[in-house]
């Protein structure tokens, strides 16, 4: 969650745009149009996990952004 986008690459694999879809009714994760956004959010998530020694870091690094 960055204030607009909700991104989760593990488990359910979701990408929601809260500006356009505040009720999270349209999962954009698989939409090719949002591939660049997924990659950008994935890089940010990995960086945050590294900075906070998050135990999910290894799984994040193994997971592609879609």
C-alpha positions in Angstrom: 0.0 0.0 0.0 1.5 3.3 -1.1 -1.5 5.5 -0.5 -3.0 4.6 -3.9 -1.9 1.1 -4.9 -2.4 -2.1 -3.0 0.1 -4.7 -4.1 0.6 -8.2 -2.8 2.7 -10.7 -4.9 2.5 -13.6 -2.5 -0.6 -15.7 -1.8 -3.6 -14.0 -3.4 -1.5 -11.9 -5.8 -3.4 -8.6 -6.0 -3.0 -5.2 -7.4 -5.7 -2.6 -6.7 -5.9 1.1 -7.7 -7.7 2.7 -4.7 -8.1 6.0 -6.7 -10.1 4.3 -9.4 -11.4 1.3 -7.4 -11.6 2.1 -3.6 -13.7 -1.1 -2.9 -11.1 -3.4 -4.5 -13.5 -5.0 -7.0 -11.1 -5.2 -9.9 -7.9 -7.1 -9.4 -5.4 -5.7 -11.9 -2.5 -8.1 -11.1 -2.8 -10.1 -14.3 -3.5 -7.2 -16.6 -0.6 -6.6 -18.9 -1.3 -2.9 -18.9 -0.1 -2.8 -15.3 3.1 -4.9 -15.7 5.3 -1.8 -15.3 3.4 -0.7 -12.2 3.7 -4.2 -10.7 7.5 -4.3 -11.3 7.9 -0.8 -9.7 5.9 -1.8 -6.6 7.8 -5.1 -6.4 11.1 -3.3 -6.4 9.9 -1.0 -3.7 8.5 -3.9 -1.6 11.8 -5.8 -1.8 13.7 -2.7 -0.8 11.4 -2.1 2.2 11.8 -5.7 3.3 15.6 -5.5 3.1 15.6 -2.3 5.2 13.4 -3.8 7.8 14.9 -7.3 7.8 11.5 -8.7 6.9 11.3 -12.5 7.2 9.3 -12.5 3.9 12.3 -11.1 2.0 13.5 -14.5 0.6 10.0 -15.3 -0.7 9.7 -11.9 -2.2 13.0 -12.3 -4.0 11.9 -15.7 -5.4 8.6 -14.2 -6.6 8.4 -12.4 -9.9 6.2 -9.3 -10.1 4.0 -11.0 -12.6 
